[in-house]
Amino acid sequence: MVRAARNVSLRTTIAILSFTDYPELQIHLFFVFLIIYVITVVGNVGMIVLIKIDPKYHTPMYFFPTHLSFVDLCNSSISTPKLLENLVMADQSIFYFSCILQYLLSYTAVVTKLFLLVVMAYDCLVAICNSLLYTVAIPQRLCDLVVAGSYLWGMSSTLVLLCYTIHLNFSGYHVINHFFCESTALIAVSSSDTHIPHVFFSGFATFNEVSTLLVILTSYVFILVTVLKIHSASGRHKAFSTCASHLTVITIFQGTVLSLYFVPKFQNSRQTFKVASVYHTAINPMLNPLIYSLMNK
């Protein structure tokens, strides 16, 4: 199998078009994405370091955003450096194994983030609906277990997709009309029969998206009911501020993911898909630390 994989990599040439439809904007886009990436790195690393070094932040309320920042940092670092390279370099090719690795790591980060946001929704639910028993209901051991479970599920999902990906044939010259090796774009350029892999990927992605979204919506229904039972305006404001940052993050992230699901299947939709993917891989990771910083003292 190692020899077969090596032969495939030697016979395969993959080029990423990135934003070549707008050659006059290449340099401008380079600086825009460079600034976004620098802010993303500084914001997320700064948030992780601040929470780690200050003992008053060693609570579940800040423990989960630490891991969210780490996943966001990884998600942005998987695709943005190659995008920056393609914007200034004439050679836009990528090694076969690098493309597959980028595809797998990106999917791992997305799935892990989905389940981390579910865990954070439960944290908000307990903090608002059962605040007196918050430290008992969410001990540190439970926090460690659910975060580890999120990472494990993300990696397990990727391993399942890897079993299908290695059976696809990518021999020859292929052009990916995207700015990174995104899953559907990669499957689309395979010379194999992609019906079964596409159906499997769509079904698996739909399961992860729908299941996590249902849990989050259910949690916020209970939160809303609890907030409405609070008689004082100051009490309602305090309860809402507890979950305001998470609600903002989940709205932006899920809105982006759902827009990717419902992109129409026609030729011009590829540009729309690229723009939505930019929000998903670059803008969201930049905004999340800013949101948590501004909405928390």
C-alpha positions as CSV (number, residue, x, y, z in Angstrom):
1,M,0.0,0.0,0.0
2,V,2.9,2.3,0.7
3,R,4.3,1.8,-2.8
4,A,0.9,2.3,-4.3
5,A,0.4,5.6,-2.4
6,R,3.9,6.7,-3.5
7,N,3.1,5.9,-7.1
8,V,-0.2,7.9,-6.9
9,S,1.6,10.9,-5.5
10,L,4.3,10.8,-8.2
11,R,1.7,10.6,-11.0
12,T,-0.6,13.3,-9.5
13,T,-0.4,17.0,-10.0
14,I,-2.9,19.2,-8.1
15,A,-3.2,22.9,-8.6
16,I,-5.3,25.2,-6.4
17,L,-6.8,28.1,-8.3
18,S,-7.4,30.2,-5.2
19,F,-8.6,33.7,-6.4
20,T,-7.0,33.7,-9.9
21,D,-10.3,35.0,-11.4
22,Y,-9.2,38.4,-10.0
23,P,-5.5,38.8,-11.0
24,E,-5.6,42.6,-10.4
25,L,-6.5,42.0,-6.8
26,Q,-3.9,39.3,-5.9
27,I,-1.6,41.6,-4.0
28,H,-4.4,43.4,-2.2
29,L,-5.9,40.1,-1.2
30,F,-2.5,38.9,0.0
31,F,-2.3,41.8,2.5
32,V,-5.9,41.5,3.5
33,F,-5.5,37.8,4.4
34,L,-2.1,38.4,5.9
35,I,-3.6,41.0,8.3
36,I,-6.5,38.7,9.1
37,Y,-4.2,35.8,9.8
38,V,-1.9,37.9,12.1
39,I,-4.9,39.1,14.1
40,T,-6.2,35.5,14.3
41,V,-2.8,34.3,15.6
42,V,-2.3,37.1,18.1
43,G,-5.9,37.1,19.3
44,N,-6.2,33.3,19.8
45,V,-2.7,32.8,21.3
46,G,-3.2,35.8,23.5
47,M,-6.5,34.5,24.8
48,I,-5.0,31.1,25.5
49,V,-2.0,32.5,27.3
50,L,-4.1,35.0,29.3
51,I,-6.5,32.3,30.6
52,K,-3.7,29.9,31.4
53,I,-1.5,32.4,33.4
54,D,-4.3,34.0,35.4
55,P,-5.8,31.7,38.1
56,K,-9.1,33.6,38.3
57,Y,-9.9,32.4,34.8
58,H,-9.4,28.7,35.7
59,T,-13.1,27.9,35.5
60,P,-15.2,26.0,33.0
61,M,-16.6,29.3,31.6
62,Y,-13.1,30.1,30.3
63,F,-11.7,26.6,30.0
64,F,-13.9,25.8,27.0
65,P,-13.1,29.1,25.1
66,T,-9.4,28.2,25.5
67,H,-9.9,25.0,23.4
68,L,-12.1,26.9,21.0
69,S,-9.3,29.3,20.4
70,F,-6.8,26.5,19.9
71,V,-9.1,24.8,17.3
72,D,-9.7,28.2,15.6
73,L,-6.0,28.8,15.4
74,C,-5.4,25.3,13.9
75,N,-8.3,25.7,11.4
76,S,-6.9,29.0,10.1
77,S,-3.3,27.8,10.0
78,I,-4.3,24.8,7.9
79,S,-5.5,26.8,4.9
80,T,-4.3,30.4,5.2
81,P,-0.5,30.0,4.8
82,K,-1.0,28.1,1.5
83,L,-3.6,30.7,0.4
84,L,-1.0,33.5,1.0
85,E,1.6,31.6,-0.9
86,N,-0.7,31.1,-3.9
87,L,-1.6,34.8,-4.0
88,V,2.1,35.8,-4.6
89,M,3.6,32.7,-6.3
90,A,3.1,31.7,-9.9
91,D,3.3,28.0,-9.1
92,Q,0.1,27.1,-7.4
93,S,0.6,23.4,-7.3
94,I,0.4,21.3,-4.1
95,F,1.8,17.9,-3.2
96,Y,-0.7,15.1,-3.3
97,F,-0.1,14.1,0.4
98,S,-0.1,17.8,1.4
99,C,-3.5,18.2,-0.2
100,I,-4.9,15.1,1.5
101,L,-3.5,16.1,4.8
102,Q,-4.9,19.6,4.5
103,Y,-8.3,18.2,3.7
104,L,-8.3,15.8,6.6
105,L,-7.0,18.3,9.2
106,S,-9.5,20.9,8.1
107,Y,-12.4,18.4,8.5
108,T,-11.1,17.4,11.9
109,A,-11.0,21.0,13.1
110,V,-14.5,21.7,11.9
111,V,-16.0,18.6,13.5
112,T,-14.1,19.2,16.8
113,K,-15.4,22.8,16.8
114,L,-19.0,21.7,16.3
115,F,-18.9,19.5,19.4
116,L,-17.0,22.0,21.4
117,L,-19.8,24.5,20.8
118,V,-22.3,21.9,21.9
119,V,-20.3,21.5,25.2
120,M,-20.2,25.3,25.6
121,A,-24.0,25.4,25.1
122,Y,-24.4,22.9,27.9
123,D,-22.1,25.0,30.1
124,C,-24.3,28.1,29.5
125,L,-27.4,26.0,30.2
126,V,-26.1,24.9,33.6
127,A,-24.7,28.3,34.5
128,I,-28.1,30.0,33.9
129,C,-30.6,27.2,34.8
130,N,-28.7,25.7,37.8
131,S,-26.3,28.4,38.8
132,L,-26.2,27.4,42.5
133,L,-24.9,23.9,41.6
134,Y,-22.7,25.0,38.7
135,T,-19.4,23.9,40.2
136,V,-20.9,20.6,41.3
137,A,-22.6,19.9,37.9
138,I,-19.5,20.8,35.9
139,P,-16.4,19.6,37.7
140,Q,-13.0,19.9,36.1
141,R,-12.8,16.1,35.4
142,L,-16.0,16.4,33.4
143,C,-14.6,19.3,31.4
144,D,-11.5,17.3,30.6
145,L,-13.6,14.3,29.4
146,V,-16.0,16.2,27.2
147,V,-13.2,18.2,25.6
148,A,-11.2,15.1,25.0
149,G,-14.3,13.5,23.5
150,S,-14.7,16.4,21.1
151,Y,-11.1,15.9,19.9
152,L,-11.5,12.2,19.6
153,W,-14.7,12.4,17.7
154,G,-13.2,14.9,15.3
155,M,-10.2,12.6,14.7
156,S,-12.4,9.5,14.4
157,S,-14.6,11.2,11.8
158,T,-11.5,12.0,9.8
159,L,-10.2,8.4,10.0
160,V,-13.5,7.2,8.6
161,L,-13.3,9.6,5.7
162,L,-9.6,8.7,5.1
163,C,-10.7,5.1,4.5
164,Y,-12.9,6.3,1.6
165,T,-10.4,8.9,0.3
166,I,-7.5,6.5,-0.2
167,H,-9.7,4.5,-2.7
168,L,-10.2,7.5,-4.9
169,N,-8.0,7.9,-8.0
170,F,-6.3,11.3,-8.4
171,S,-3.7,10.3,-11.0
172,G,-3.0,13.0,-13.6
173,Y,-3.4,16.7,-13.6
174,H,-6.2,18.2,-11.5
175,V,-7.3,21.7,-10.8
176,I,-9.2,22.5,-7.6
177,N,-11.3,25.6,-8.0
178,H,-10.9,26.6,-4.4
179,F,-8.3,28.3,-2.1
180,F,-7.5,25.1,-0.2
181,C,-8.1,21.3,-0.5
182,E,-11.8,21.5,0.6
183,S,-13.5,18.1,0.8
184,T,-16.2,18.5,-1.9
185,A,-13.8,20.3,-4.2
186,L,-11.2,17.5,-3.8
187,I,-13.7,14.7,-4.3
188,A,-15.1,16.5,-7.4
189,V,-11.7,16.3,-9.3
190,S,-11.2,12.5,-8.7
191,S,-11.3,10.3,-11.7
192,S,-13.0,7.6,-9.7
193,D,-16.7,7.0,-9.3
194,T,-17.4,9.6,-6.6
195,H,-21.1,8.9,-6.1
196,I,-20.7,6.7,-3.0
197,P,-17.9,8.8,-1.4
198,H,-20.0,12.0,-2.0
199,V,-23.2,10.4,-0.5
200,F,-21.2,9.1,2.4
201,F,-19.5,12.4,3.1
202,S,-22.8,14.3,2.8
203,G,-24.5,11.9,5.1
204,F,-21.8,12.0,7.7
205,A,-21.5,15.8,7.6
206,T,-25.2,16.2,7.8
207,F,-25.4,13.9,10.9
208,N,-22.7,16.0,12.6
209,E,-24.3,19.3,11.7
210,V,-27.9,18.3,12.5
211,S,-27.2,16.5,15.7
212,T,-25.1,19.3,17.2
213,L,-27.5,22.0,16.0
214,L,-30.4,20.2,17.6
215,V,-28.6,19.9,21.0
216,I,-27.6,23.6,20.9
217,L,-31.2,24.8,20.0
218,T,-32.7,22.6,22.7
219,S,-30.2,24.1,25.2
220,Y,-31.2,27.6,24.3
221,V,-34.9,26.8,24.5
222,F,-34.4,25.9,28.1
223,I,-32.2,29.0,28.6
224,L,-34.8,31.2,27.1
225,V,-37.6,29.7,29.3
226,T,-35.4,30.3,32.4
227,V,-34.5,33.9,31.4
228,L,-38.2,34.7,30.8
229,K,-39.0,33.5,34.3
230,I,-36.6,36.1,35.8
231,H,-38.7,39.1,36.9
232,S,-36.0,41.8,37.3
233,A,-34.5,43.4,34.2
234,S,-31.0,43.3,35.8
235,G,-31.4,39.6,36.4
236,R,-32.4,39.0,32.8
237,H,-29.5,41.1,31.6
238,K,-27.0,39.2,33.8
239,A,-28.4,35.8,32.6
240,F,-28.2,36.9,29.0
241,S,-24.7,38.3,29.3
242,T,-23.6,34.8,30.5
243,C,-24.3,33.2,27.1
244,A,-24.1,36.3,24.8
245,S,-20.6,35.6,23.6
246,H,-21.4,31.9,22.9
247,L,-24.6,32.8,21.2
248,T,-22.9,35.3,18.9
249,V,-20.1,32.8,18.0
250,I,-22.6,30.0,17.3
251,T,-24.8,32.2,15.2
252,I,-21.9,33.3,13.0
253,F,-20.4,29.8,12.7
254,Q,-23.6,27.9,12.1
255,G,-24.8,30.6,9.7
256,T,-21.7,30.1,7.7
257,V,-21.9,26.3,7.8
258,L,-25.6,26.3,6.8
259,S,-24.9,28.7,3.9
260,L,-22.3,26.1,2.6
261,Y,-25.0,23.4,2.7
262,F,-27.6,25.4,0.8
263,V,-25.4,26.9,-1.9
264,P,-27.2,26.2,-5.2
265,K,-25.8,23.6,-7.5
266,F,-24.9,25.7,-10.5
267,Q,-21.7,27.0,-12.0
268,N,-21.7,30.5,-10.4
269,S,-22.2,29.0,-7.0
270,R,-18.5,28.1,-6.8
271,Q,-17.5,31.7,-6.1
272,T,-20.3,31.9,-3.4
273,F,-18.9,28.8,-1.9
274,K,-15.4,30.3,-1.8
275,V,-16.6,33.4,-0.1
276,A,-18.6,31.4,2.5
277,S,-15.5,29.2,3.1
278,V,-13.4,32.4,3.7
279,Y,-15.7,33.3,6.5
280,H,-15.6,29.8,7.8
281,T,-11.8,29.3,7.7
282,A,-10.4,32.9,8.2
283,I,-13.0,35.4,9.4
284,N,-14.6,33.3,12.2
285,P,-11.3,32.3,13.8
286,M,-10.3,36.0,13.8
287,L,-13.7,37.2,15.3
288,N,-14.1,34.7,18.1
289,P,-11.4,35.9,20.5
290,L,-12.6,39.5,19.9
291,I,-16.1,38.5,20.7
292,Y,-15.2,36.7,23.9
293,S,-12.9,39.6,24.9
294,L,-15.4,42.3,24.3
295,M,-18.4,40.5,25.9
296,N,-16.5,39.4,29.0
297,K,-14.8,41.6,31.6
